[in-house]
Amino acid sequence: MTRPTPQARADYPHHHPLPTRWADNDMYGHVNNVTYYAYFDTAVNAYLAARGALDLHSGAVIGLVVETGCVFFAPAAFPELLSVGVRVAHLGRSSVRYELAVFREGEDVACAQGQFVHVYVSRATRRPVSLPPELRAALEPLCAGT
């Protein structure tokens, strides 16, 4: 498998600012790898909630993460200010493949980049459902290549 190369900030249509927290660092003095997944989840869900496409507490449709991965290029550490770039690589009937990248303040090349897949399901049955129109409308501007 060929190792990906870090991508540029401009490759992502949305950026979510995210300050590191004291608890994000591990004993090696940098942000722990598992924390990047929380950054990804935060960036996507904040984007959707801000656009009225996600009702966290009582919406009929919820997104479940079914796949995730991350590649690391350079460390980040507390107290840095980061931003998470968000784009959509695939917008399906009931699923979305997000591509994300973490950028350190003032840097245009990602220090980490990853992907995850949300399958949207009925909150009640946990069975896949078609993406609601407001969710699809919020995601379309993030589609890669648009």
Buried (B, 14 or more C-beta within 10 A) or exposed (E): EEEEEBBEBEBBBBBBEBEBEEEBBEEEEBBEEEBBBEBBBEBBBBBBBEBEBBBEEEBEBBBEBEEBEBBBBEBBBBEBEBBBBBBBBEBEEBBBBBBBBBBBEEBEBBBBBBBBBBBBBEEEEEEBBEBBEBBBEBBEEBBBEE
